[in-house]
Amino acid sequence: MYEIELKAHVQDRKKTIKNLEKFASFYAAVEKYDSYYENLINGKTIKVRIRKEIPFSTKEVENSPKVSAGKSVIFTYKQKEMHSETGVAIEVNNEHEAYLSDAEPLESFLKDTGFSLSLTKHKTVLSWQFDGILLELCNVERLGDFIEIEVLTETNDSHQVEQAQARLRKLLSKCEIPEDKIEKRYYSQMLEELKK
């Protein structure tokens, strides 16, 4: 599956929540702790992510469901591309994921095979769904609030990417976020830039 996504800076979190509540269905609040590992293999940098997700109950969304304690661990390998042919930055990622019962064995394996921890990221996420599209209001530690809008497709041919892009831009507009707030950089790039 291909993940086609845009993300944009959010200036007014409460207003964005109100707008999302008008048309989308809230379904989850999750803390996401990401650890990125990388290794140089055959001249190419390979990056993988281990994500630990912890659901929580939020008071920011009226009538949000109570959450029982639990944690998920997700291993992700993405082949990332940034498309901006129409002047709007859209990520097109070929994403492969596996759920794990525990991160420790994989972390040990990665370290033993030459991967090193290159970045950590923490984000607090409120998630909605609308017409098969995922909308997430994210607070990324050290970076602020963003909205991520994502659709999954079977292929990444230009026609499907264009159709998905139009849908994502339409939903961004429904959230009353202007297109000039779309962020072209990956979070990892933004976090790396903070170190400089």
Backbone torsions as a table, in degrees:
resi	resn	phi	psi	omega
1	MET	NA	146.6	176.5
2	TYR	-107.8	134.6	179.6
3	GLU	-101.2	117.5	178.6
4	ILE	-109.9	121.7	-166.9
5	GLU	-142.9	146.4	165.9
6	LEU	-126.2	154.0	174.1
7	LYS	-134.9	147.8	-177.1
8	ALA	-142.5	150.0	176.6
9	HIS	-68.2	140.5	178.2
10	VAL	-110.7	122.2	-179.3
11	GLN	-89.6	-33.6	-175.7
12	ASP	-128.6	96.2	-175.0
13	ARG	-60.8	-46.3	-177.4
14	LYS	-63.4	-42.4	178.9
15	LYS	-64.4	-39.5	179.2
16	THR	-64.2	-41.1	177.3
17	ILE	-61.5	-44.9	178.9
18	LYS	-59.7	-42.8	179.7
19	ASN	-65.7	-41.6	178.1
20	LEU	-62.8	-40.3	-179.0
21	GLU	-64.8	-21.2	-179.9
22	LYS	-70.4	-29.8	-173.3
23	PHE	-133.0	-15.7	-175.3
24	ALA	-114.0	162.1	-179.4
25	SER	-102.9	120.3	178.0
26	PHE	-72.3	139.2	177.2
27	TYR	-139.4	-12.9	-178.0
28	ALA	-162.6	152.1	169.7
29	ALA	-129.1	125.8	-171.8
30	VAL	-141.3	138.4	167.9
31	GLU	-90.2	131.0	-179.7
32	LYS	-120.1	120.7	178.4
33	TYR	-111.3	110.7	-174.7
34	ASP	-107.2	135.0	172.2
35	SER	-120.7	123.1	-179.1
36	TYR	-103.9	131.3	177.8
37	TYR	-118.6	145.6	177.8
38	GLU	-142.3	156.8	179.3
39	ASN	-151.9	145.1	175.6
40	LEU	-90.9	114.0	-177.9
41	ILE	-126.5	122.1	-179.2
42	ASN	51.4	41.6	176.9
43	GLY	79.4	2.7	-178.7
44	LYS	-120.8	135.4	177.5
45	THR	-80.2	120.5	177.8
46	ILE	-103.2	127.6	179.4
47	LYS	-120.1	139.5	175.5
48	VAL	-135.0	161.9	-178.7
49	ARG	-129.8	140.4	168.4
50	ILE	-114.2	121.2	-177.9
51	ARG	-113.8	130.5	173.0
52	LYS	-108.6	121.4	-177.7
53	GLU	-111.7	132.1	178.3
54	ILE	-127.5	112.8	178.7
55	PRO	-70.9	153.1	177.2
56	PHE	-146.6	164.1	175.7
57	SER	-92.5	137.8	-178.5
58	THR	-117.6	147.7	174.8
59	LYS	-100.0	-4.4	-178.3
60	GLU	-71.2	-25.3	-178.3
61	VAL	-114.6	123.2	180.0
62	GLU	-61.8	141.3	177.0
63	ASN	57.8	29.2	176.4
64	SER	-72.6	146.2	-175.2
65	PRO	-68.3	147.6	172.4
66	LYS	-71.3	146.2	-175.0
67	VAL	-118.0	135.7	174.1
68	SER	-86.6	155.7	-178.3
69	ALA	-63.6	143.7	177.5
70	GLY	176.3	161.5	-179.2
71	LYS	-144.5	142.3	175.1
72	SER	-117.9	149.6	173.3
73	VAL	-123.5	126.5	-176.0
74	ILE	-127.1	127.4	175.2
75	PHE	-98.8	129.3	-175.3
76	THR	-130.4	134.8	169.4
77	TYR	-123.0	122.4	-178.8
78	LYS	-120.7	140.0	166.8
79	GLN	-103.8	109.6	-169.3
80	LYS	-100.0	144.4	171.8
81	GLU	-140.0	147.1	174.2
82	MET	-113.7	122.5	178.3
83	HIS	-107.0	132.9	177.5
84	SER	-144.3	33.9	-178.5
85	GLU	-60.0	-34.0	-178.0
86	THR	-94.6	9.2	-179.9
87	GLY	89.6	-3.4	178.1
88	VAL	-114.1	129.1	-178.1
89	ALA	-76.2	119.8	179.1
90	ILE	-127.7	129.6	175.4
91	GLU	-85.3	136.9	172.9
92	VAL	-125.0	109.6	-173.8
93	ASN	-119.0	131.3	170.1
94	ASN	-89.9	105.1	-168.8
95	GLU	-109.1	134.1	176.3
96	HIS	-123.8	125.9	-177.3
97	GLU	-130.4	150.3	174.1
98	ALA	-140.5	137.4	177.3
99	TYR	-88.9	138.0	-177.8
100	LEU	-120.9	154.3	175.7
101	SER	-83.2	-22.9	-177.5
102	ASP	-155.9	140.0	-178.6
103	ALA	-82.4	-25.9	-169.2
104	GLU	-57.5	-46.0	179.5
105	PRO	-60.4	-40.2	-179.9
106	LEU	-70.5	-40.0	176.9
107	GLU	-59.2	-42.7	178.1
108	SER	-63.6	-43.9	178.9
109	PHE	-60.8	-45.7	-179.4
110	LEU	-60.4	-45.2	179.6
111	LYS	-64.1	-41.4	-179.1
112	ASP	-68.8	-22.1	-179.0
113	THR	-102.2	16.1	171.9
114	GLY	96.4	-0.4	176.0
115	PHE	-77.2	144.9	176.5
116	SER	-124.8	150.7	177.6
117	LEU	-71.1	118.7	-175.4
118	SER	-105.8	-22.9	-174.6
119	LEU	-164.8	145.6	169.3
120	THR	-123.3	149.4	-178.8
121	LYS	-144.1	139.0	176.5
122	HIS	-124.7	128.4	174.1
123	LYS	-137.5	145.3	175.6
124	THR	-102.6	126.2	-168.7
125	VAL	-125.8	129.3	168.7
126	LEU	-108.5	128.4	-172.2
127	SER	-118.2	138.8	174.1
128	TRP	-128.0	161.5	173.3
129	GLN	-128.0	145.5	175.3
130	PHE	-150.9	118.4	174.0
131	ASP	51.6	45.2	177.9
132	GLY	77.8	8.6	-179.2
133	ILE	-113.4	138.2	178.5
134	LEU	-93.8	131.1	176.3
135	LEU	-122.9	123.2	-177.8
136	GLU	-124.8	128.5	172.5
137	LEU	-95.8	113.9	-171.9
138	CYS	-116.3	135.7	166.8
139	ASN	-106.7	112.1	-179.2
140	VAL	-97.4	121.0	-178.3
141	GLU	-53.6	130.3	179.6
142	ARG	79.8	-10.2	-177.4
143	LEU	-116.8	-26.5	179.4
144	GLY	105.4	-159.6	-175.0
145	ASP	-94.2	139.9	178.2
146	PHE	-140.6	155.8	166.4
147	ILE	-111.3	133.6	174.7
148	GLU	-114.3	131.0	178.6
149	ILE	-124.2	125.6	-169.2
150	GLU	-137.9	138.3	174.0
151	VAL	-129.7	147.1	177.4
152	LEU	-102.3	138.5	177.4
153	THR	-131.6	160.0	179.4
154	GLU	-74.2	-33.0	-178.1
155	THR	-133.2	172.2	177.0
156	ASN	-117.3	31.2	178.0
157	ASP	-66.6	154.8	-171.2
158	SER	-59.3	-35.1	179.8
159	HIS	-64.3	-46.2	179.6
160	GLN	-65.4	-39.2	179.1
161	VAL	-63.2	-43.5	178.8
162	GLU	-62.6	-43.8	178.5
163	GLN	-62.3	-44.8	179.7
164	ALA	-63.8	-41.8	179.9
165	GLN	-59.5	-42.3	179.2
166	ALA	-62.8	-41.7	178.7
167	ARG	-64.4	-42.1	-178.8
168	LEU	-65.2	-42.0	180.0
169	ARG	-65.8	-36.8	178.5
170	LYS	-63.5	-41.9	179.0
171	LEU	-70.1	-34.4	175.4
172	LEU	-60.1	-41.6	177.8
173	SER	-63.8	-40.5	178.0
174	LYS	-62.2	-28.3	177.2
175	CYS	-82.1	-1.7	-179.4
176	GLU	61.0	40.1	175.3
177	ILE	-112.8	121.8	-178.1
178	PRO	-69.3	151.8	-177.5
179	GLU	-63.9	-22.2	179.0
180	ASP	-71.9	-4.1	175.5
181	LYS	-91.9	-3.3	178.8
182	ILE	-65.4	134.1	-178.7
183	GLU	-98.4	126.5	-178.6
184	LYS	-85.3	-23.7	-175.7
185	ARG	-85.7	153.8	170.1
186	TYR	-74.7	155.1	176.4
187	TYR	-56.6	-40.0	-178.6
188	SER	-58.9	-40.5	177.7
189	GLN	-63.9	-43.3	-178.8
190	MET	-63.8	-40.7	179.3
191	LEU	-68.9	-38.5	177.1
192	GLU	-62.8	-39.0	-179.7
193	GLU	-65.0	-28.5	177.9
194	LEU	-67.5	-24.7	-179.1
195	LYS	-74.4	-20.8	-174.7
196	LYS	-78.1	NA	NA
